[in-house]
Amino acid sequence: MKWEHYAVKEGKTLRYGYTTGTCAAAAASVAAEMSLSRKPVNLVRIKTPKGIVLELEPEEATFLLHGARAAVRKDAGDDPDITDGLLIFVTAELTADTGIILCGGEGVGTVTKPGLSSPVGGPAINKTPRRMITEAVQAVMNKYDYRGGMKVTVSIPGGAELAKKTFNPKLGIEGGLSVLGTTGIVDPMSEQALVDTIHVEMDSRRAAGDRHVLAFFGNYGVDFSRKEWGITAENRITCSNYVGELLDYAAYCGFEDILLIGHAGKLLKLAQGIMNTHSRYADGRTTFLAMEAMFAGADRKIGRAIYESVTTDVAVDILKRENLLEAVMDKALKKIAYYMDDRVHGALKTEAIIFSNTYGVLGMTAGAENLLVFHGNGRERL
C-alpha cells in the first residue's frame, strides 16, 4: 500500500516518502508481532515523529524457530535517495533475558569514530530510528504481556555496496548504510537533508578533536586547492549552497576558525550577504562587480559590459583588462569578511579565499593565508 502525499515545490508536484527509520520500525513491529502471536501480519500501522500515521504492507514476512523476520520496502517519494526501493529487514528473536537488544546486521554500517549519534562499535542506527524501533517492539511486547527479552536485528541487503557512494566511509561508518530519519517522513528534494549531512560531518570532525574547519562549496574548490597548494582536504566540510548553516553550526560546535575556499561564482554572492548561494534564491554577482568597478573609476560602457557578462569569469576578464580587478576584489573580500563575521557574531575566526578557473587566486581575506597552515602544506607553496 503506497502512501500518497504531495507537496508543490518550484511549480512541481512532488510526492513525499518515508525514511529507512520508519521502514525499520514498521518491520520490527511486524517481526515482533509474528514472533509472539505466531500469526501472519499483512498490514502494520506506524506513527512517525512528524505525527503522520502510515499503513504499510510488509514483504517477505517469515516465521523462525524462535522469532520472525519481516521487511518493509523503502519509498523515498520524489526525493533522489540512494536507498529508494530497498527492502529494510528486521529479525526479532525471543531471548531468555529481559529487555530489547538492538543490533545491526548485513548492510547496516558500524560506527568507528566518535561524534555520531550512535556509539562507537555499534550499528549506524540514528537516535530517532532507534527510539522508533524500540518503541514499536515494546508496544507489541506490552500487548502480549511478554516479560522476556527480544533481540532485534536490522539488515539492508546490498547496503554495503551502496554505502560506498555515500558519506559513510568519510564519517567512519564502515560496512554499510545508516538507518536515518528525524521525522520519519522524506521531504522531496529536502534541503534539510543536506543541512543535516553538513551537521553530521562537523560533529564528526569536532569529536575527532579538530578545531579548524576547512570548507568548500563543492569539488571545484577541492580540486583547485589540491593543484594550487597540495592540500588533500581529507577532513573538509562540503557546504554546497548552505553557507549560513555552515557558519551557524561552526559557532555552535565551538570551532576556533573556518576557512572557506570558493569560486568567484559563489563567494561574490556572500559579498552581498547572501547566505544561500543557490541561484533560485539570489544572484547579483555581475551587479556587484559592475557597481564596484564603476566606484573604482570604470565608465558606463565598461560597467554595462561587466553587468551583462554571462559568467563571473567573463566579468573578471574585463576587470583585469581594465586594471580594475585588484580594487574590485579588495572591496569584495572586505564585504565577505564582514558578512561572515557578522553571521557568527565573532564567535570564531572566519576567513575566505576566492578563485577563478582562469585566473587562479583572486584574493584572500586578511587572515586566510595564516589558516592554510592548518590544512596541509599550503604555506610553503604560496
Number of C-alpha atoms within 10 A of each C-alpha: 9 11 15 9 11 16 13 10 10 8 7 9 13 18 20 21 23 23 27 29 29 31 29 32 31 32 34 32 30 32 32 30 25 23 26 20 12 14 11 15 18 11 14 17 14 21 16 22 17 10 11 12 13 19 15 20 19 24 19 11 22 17 18 15 8 12 23 24 25 27 27 27 22 21 24 24 25 18 17 11 16 13 20 18 13 19 25 30 28 31 27 31 22 20 15 9 12 13 15 21 15 18 17 21 20 17 22 28 28 24 26 19 18 19 21 24 15 19 16 16 13 15 26 28 30 18 16 19 25 19 15 24 25 18 16 22 25 18 14 21 22 10 11 11 11 14 12 13 16 26 18 25 21 27 24 25 17 16 22 17 13 15 22 15 11 14 14 20 17 14 21 18 24 22 23 29 32 26 26 19 22 18 18 27 23 23 22 23 18 13 11 10 15 16 18 13 15 19 20 18 21 26 20 20 24 19 15 12 11 14 16 22 25 21 23 24 21 16 12 15 23 21 14 20 20 14 11 14 17 16 18 15 17 11 18 19 22 23 21 19 20 19 24 20 18 24 24 15 17 25 20 12 15 13 21 15 18 23 24 25 26 25 23 24 18 25 26 26 23 25 22 18 18 21 23 19 22 14 11 8 9 13 19 15 23 25 16 18 24 26 17 21 27 18 13 15 13 18 12 13 10 18 23 16 15 27 21 14 18 11 14 20 18 16 23 24 16 19 23 14 10 13 14 18 21 13 15 22 23 16 16 26 24 14 18 27 21 18 20 26 17 13 18 18 12 11 18 19 20 28 25 25 23 24 23 19 13 10 11 12 18 18 19 21 21 14 15 19 16 12 21 18 13 14 20 16 14 19 14 10 8 9
